[in-house]
Amino acid sequence: MAFKGDVELDLLLVLTGLSTAAPLIWFAAAAQRLKLSTIGLLQYLAPSGQLALGVFAYGEAFGWVDAVAFGLIWIALAIYTFSALRSAPSR
């Protein structure tokens, strides 16, 4: 495939692949060192951050039903985390 167009634009397009792949490679390397329960909890942070960005920065609607659902999800995660910490062997 030959690039057709501006050289700077073509270079930027190539670099977007690198900027996308690098965090995924770093995540895969880190995930091998963490417990699956820790990775599972971390997977809730990105959507929560996106929700906060949408609500506070972009003014997206966030009603009481959304707040109840969001709160219940995080309460369940807190219960799971507490239970996992209690059953974990002490160091």
C-alpha positions as CSV (number, residue, x, y, z in Angstrom):
1,M,0.0,0.0,0.0
2,A,1.5,3.3,-1.0
3,F,0.7,6.4,0.9
4,K,-1.0,9.1,-1.1
5,G,-1.1,12.6,0.3
6,D,0.7,14.8,2.6
7,V,3.8,13.3,4.2
8,E,3.1,14.9,7.6
9,L,-0.4,13.5,7.6
10,D,0.9,10.0,6.7
11,L,3.5,10.2,9.5
12,L,0.8,11.2,12.0
13,L,-1.4,8.2,10.9
14,V,1.5,5.8,11.4
15,L,2.2,7.3,14.8
16,T,-1.5,6.8,15.9
17,G,-0.9,3.1,15.6
18,L,2.0,3.3,17.9
19,S,0.2,5.6,20.4
20,T,-2.7,3.0,20.4
21,A,-0.5,-0.1,20.7
22,A,1.8,1.2,23.4
23,P,-0.7,1.5,26.3
24,L,-2.2,-1.9,25.3
25,I,1.3,-3.5,25.5
26,W,2.0,-1.9,28.8
27,F,-1.4,-3.0,30.2
28,A,-0.7,-6.6,29.1
29,A,2.7,-6.5,30.8
30,A,1.2,-5.1,34.0
31,A,-1.7,-7.6,33.9
32,Q,0.6,-10.5,34.1
33,R,1.9,-9.2,37.5
34,L,-1.5,-8.5,39.0
35,K,-4.2,-10.8,40.4
36,L,-7.3,-11.2,38.3
37,S,-9.5,-9.6,41.0
38,T,-7.3,-6.5,40.9
39,I,-7.6,-6.2,37.1
40,G,-11.3,-6.7,37.3
41,L,-11.7,-3.8,39.7
42,L,-9.4,-1.6,37.6
43,Q,-11.7,-2.2,34.6
44,Y,-14.4,-0.2,36.3
45,L,-12.2,2.9,36.6
46,A,-12.1,3.8,32.9
47,P,-15.9,3.8,32.3
48,S,-16.4,5.7,35.6
49,G,-13.8,8.3,34.5
50,Q,-15.6,8.6,31.1
51,L,-18.9,9.0,32.9
52,A,-17.4,11.8,35.1
53,L,-16.0,13.5,32.0
54,G,-19.3,13.3,30.2
55,V,-21.3,14.6,33.1
56,F,-19.0,17.3,34.4
57,A,-17.1,18.5,31.3
58,Y,-19.6,18.0,28.6
59,G,-22.9,18.4,30.5
60,E,-24.4,15.0,29.7
61,A,-27.7,14.2,31.4
62,F,-27.3,12.1,34.6
63,G,-30.6,11.5,36.4
64,W,-31.5,9.8,39.6
65,V,-32.0,6.4,37.9
66,D,-28.4,6.7,36.6
67,A,-27.1,7.7,40.0
68,V,-28.9,4.8,41.7
69,A,-27.5,2.3,39.2
70,F,-24.0,3.8,39.4
71,G,-24.1,3.8,43.2
72,L,-25.3,0.2,43.4
73,I,-22.5,-1.0,41.1
74,W,-19.9,0.7,43.3
75,I,-21.4,-0.5,46.5
76,A,-21.2,-4.1,45.1
77,L,-17.6,-3.5,44.2
78,A,-16.9,-2.2,47.7
79,I,-18.4,-5.3,49.2
80,Y,-16.4,-7.5,46.9
81,T,-13.2,-5.7,47.7
82,F,-13.8,-5.8,51.4
83,S,-14.5,-9.5,51.2
84,A,-11.4,-10.2,49.1
85,L,-9.2,-8.2,51.5
86,R,-10.6,-10.0,54.6
87,S,-10.0,-13.4,53.0
88,A,-6.5,-12.6,51.7
89,P,-3.6,-14.1,53.5
90,S,-1.7,-11.5,55.6
91,R,1.8,-10.6,54.5
